[in-house]
Amino acid sequence: VIWLTGLSGSGKTTLAKALLKELRSDGSTGVLIDGDKVRNSRQNRLGFTRSDIERNGFQVIDLCEKERLVSDYVIVAVITPFEVVRTEARTRLQPNYYEVFVSTSLDLCKRRDTKGLYRKAELGEIQNLVGVSGEVPFETPKAS
């Protein structure tokens, strides 16, 4: 499992897609678990409170446990802002778990704003944007 963590717009999905393409080039099997797709596919829609974000992270870990049984590689691209979730991922997905912090400044992520989230947060249209709201800070990874 290769777990990419970082702010929205940091480049996690772009890197994950390139990595998956490279790993598949030798015939290996792999799957990409994208945080946005997981969140949007859930029947029980979660919000963006700290509790909901943690719950979503634990659901991604559950999915990884299943996918790694049938794939050579599982690549995860999800914000994962809280150390408690990253610690749980490390614990449950060892051995062969690699965590990569895609360290991109908040300023650059805001300039990229690929999903328009930072703009919406500035306009007050969305609350609890990770790394912007005090309620949901991005806790810099200690073990990446």
Secondary structure, DSSP 8 states (H G I E B T S, - for coil): -EEEE--TTSSHHHHHHHHHHHHHTTT--EEEEEHHHHHHH-SS---SSHHHHHHHHHHHHHHHHHHTTT-SEEEEE-----HHHHHHHHHHH-SS-EEEE----HHHHHHH-TTSHHHHHHTTSS---TTTSTTS-----S--
